[in-house]
Amino acid sequence: MIKSIPTTDLRLGMYLHKLGGSWLKHPFIRNSFLLTDAKDIKRIIDSGIKDVWIDDEKGEYIAAATQLDLATEVKLNEQDKAVTVETRPPVQPTPQNKRPLSMDVAVEQARKLCSEAKGQVKLMFEEVRLGKAIDTDARDALVNEIATMVDSNSAAILSVARMKTHDDYTYMHSVAVSALMLSLAKQLNLDENVTKLAGIGGLMHDLGKVFMPIDILTKPGKLTDEEYAIMKKHPAAGAKMLQDGDAEAEVIDIALHHHEKMDGSGYPHGLKQEEISVLARMAAICDVYDAVTSNRPYKNPWDPSISIRNMAGWQGHFDKNIFNAFVKTLGIYPVGSLVRLASQHLAVVTEPGIESLLKPTVRVFFSVKLKVPVLIKTIDLAAPGCKDKIESPEDPAHWKFKNLDSFWQ
């Protein structure tokens, strides 16, 4: 049963169904979760939220004296706002709460989310084109949904969001960069509020493209110098629109500076090194990765692992520390990558490795020696007794394979 209670009545083991107040004002990236950390109760109270909704059916809270015997007791010191935790046997999450979504289930959920998100972003952008302000409630709710999916299975949403057509590129690119920013922020262990702003900034980073000529946006070939000069105006156009709509300073900064480079060769201001904010440096990496791994009017997508390798070699483009964290987020061999195994078979990465970036789960389908398809089988390279390993990434264009994504989708 879902019911409303004062935040002062919160206890460990309760399942939060909904937090009161604006999503941006409360200290969590999600509205719904199981309370297993005493500090989370303090953060909710300190944020000024007076009431919350809990779901008794999903919670593990045991009332009255039994609760005092089993749960960690929390004491709030009103003078210094410190939390004192007296160690007692904690309420353990159920296996259902511990178990992450399987890749198959997560991919299906990610497909549904991306389909809905594409329509919502398209509507937002069309309203901006008509001179209307962004609906911040709709914006925040969408980023919240993306964040929840990232938390459940980041590989699924990041891989599905990479799949896009020429027609829906601008909208799906926004969704993909938002998901990448949220995942990277999580890897960097950024503050909850900063993480939210990273996700919002990722969703809004290319807002200025709605003011660019459609024939330049969809041109199937290389832009002329004049056309490129026009396209370079989109960061400033988006930032102005966001500023006029009273967007957060961090979100405006991401829109304005996601094309800056560490060596100062980027645009619009030629910023370098510490002049570029951390969020803008993150956005620069996420924006480029999704762009090079997506179908574009003027080029075929790069393989995910080859994209990582190529980007690593671009001196002066990216913050090296943040890029290393980005690689950890995706894996050295992201889902969808074509790889050659030591057994001289070709395989597609279907799930990232849990213990090692070098040992994902792959689907074998082709013999390099015989140059013929083989019986498809799935191998967890991290499994005990597995003697095979990845030898190198492979370029799908070299092998002229089509629709490799069908192996993991």
WOZI-V183849 format. One record per residue. OMEGA is omega in radians with two decimals (999 if undefined). Layout:
[[OMEGA] [OMEGA]]
This chain:
[[3.12] [-3.13] [3.14] [3.09] [3.05] [3.14] [3.13] [3.12] [-3.13] [3.09] [3.06] [-3.12] [3.06] [3.11] [3.13] [3.08] [-3.12] [3.04] [3.14] [3.08] [3.13] [-3.12] [-3.12] [-3.06] [3.12] [-2.92] [-3.09] [-3.14] [3.11] [3.06] [-3.02] [3.08] [3.12] [3.12] [3.13] [-3.10] [-3.10] [-3.09] [3.13] [3.11] [3.11] [-3.10] [3.10] [-3.13] [-3.12] [-3.12] [3.10] [3.11] [-3.08] [-3.07] [3.06] [3.05] [3.11] [3.13] [-3.09] [-3.06] [-3.14] [-3.08] [3.13] [-3.12] [3.10] [-2.96] [2.97] [-2.99] [-3.13] [3.11] [-3.11] [3.14] [-2.98] [-3.00] [3.04] [-3.11] [-3.10] [3.05] [3.12] [3.08] [-3.03] [-3.12] [-3.10] [3.09] [-3.13] [3.09] [3.07] [-3.10] [3.06] [-3.00] [3.00] [-3.13] [-3.05] [3.01] [-3.10] [3.05] [3.09] [3.08] [-3.13] [3.14] [-3.12] [-2.97] [3.09] [3.10] [3.05] [-3.08] [-3.12] [-3.14] [-3.11] [3.12] [3.13] [3.10] [3.14] [3.09] [-3.13] [-3.14] [-3.11] [3.11] [3.13] [-3.10] [3.14] [3.13] [-3.13] [3.13] [3.11] [3.13] [3.11] [-3.10] [3.12] [3.10] [3.07] [3.13] [3.13] [3.09] [-3.14] [3.13] [3.08] [3.03] [-3.04] [3.10] [3.11] [3.12] [-3.10] [3.14] [3.14] [3.11] [3.09] [3.12] [3.12] [-3.14] [3.12] [3.12] [3.09] [-3.12] [-3.12] [-3.14] [-3.04] [-3.11] [-3.10] [-3.09] [-3.14] [-3.13] [-3.13] [-3.12] [3.11] [-3.13] [-3.13] [3.12] [3.10] [-3.02] [-3.06] [-3.03] [-3.05] [-3.08] [-3.14] [3.06] [3.12] [3.11] [-3.11] [-3.12] [3.06] [3.13] [3.11] [3.13] [3.12] [3.13] [-3.14] [3.10] [3.11] [3.13] [3.14] [3.14] [3.13] [3.09] [-3.09] [-3.10] [3.10] [3.11] [3.09] [-3.13] [3.07] [3.12] [3.12] [3.12] [3.09] [3.14] [-3.04] [-2.93] [-3.11] [-3.11] [-3.10] [-3.14] [3.11] [-3.14] [-3.14] [3.14] [-3.07] [-3.11] [3.08] [3.13] [-3.04] [-3.11] [-3.08] [-3.14] [-3.13] [3.13] [3.01] [3.11] [-3.14] [3.14] [3.12] [3.10] [3.09] [-3.12] [-3.13] [3.10] [-3.03] [3.09] [-3.14] [3.14] [3.12] [3.14] [3.13] [3.14] [3.13] [3.13] [3.10] [3.13] [3.10] [3.08] [3.14] [-3.10] [-3.13] [3.13] [3.09] [-3.13] [3.11] [3.13] [-3.05] [-2.93] [-3.10] [3.06] [3.05] [3.14] [-3.05] [-3.12] [3.08] [-3.09] [-3.13] [-3.13] [0.23] [-2.99] [3.14] [3.12] [3.11] [3.04] [-3.03] [3.07] [3.14] [-3.13] [3.12] [-3.12] [3.10] [3.08] [3.08] [-3.10] [3.13] [-3.14] [-3.10] [-3.14] [-3.11] [-3.11] [-3.12] [-3.14] [-3.06] [3.13] [-3.11] [3.00] [3.10] [3.14] [-3.03] [3.13] [3.03] [-3.11] [2.99] [3.02] [-3.09] [-3.10] [3.09] [3.08] [3.11] [-3.12] [-3.13] [-3.13] [3.12] [-3.11] [-3.13] [-3.10] [3.06] [-3.11] [-2.92] [2.99] [-3.03] [-3.14] [3.13] [3.12] [3.08] [3.09] [3.11] [3.11] [3.10] [3.13] [-3.07] [-2.96] [3.09] [3.09] [-3.12] [3.09] [-3.12] [-3.13] [3.03] [-3.10] [3.01] [3.13] [3.11] [3.10] [-3.13] [2.96] [3.01] [-3.12] [3.07] [3.12] [-3.11] [3.08] [3.12] [3.07] [-3.13] [-3.09] [-3.07] [3.09] [-3.09] [-3.05] [3.08] [2.98] [-3.07] [3.07] [-3.09] [-3.09] [-3.01] [3.08] [3.11] [-3.11] [-3.07] [-3.10] [3.11] [3.04] [3.08] [3.11] [-3.08] [3.07] [-3.12] [-3.11] [2.99] [-3.05] [3.12] [-3.09] [3.10] [3.11] [3.12] [-3.09] [-3.13] [3.11] [3.13] [3.11] [-3.11] [2.97] [3.13] [3.12] [3.14] [-3.14] [3.12] [-3.10] [3.13] [3.06] [3.10] [3.03] [3.07] [-3.12] [3.12] [-3.14] [3.13] [-3.09] [999]]
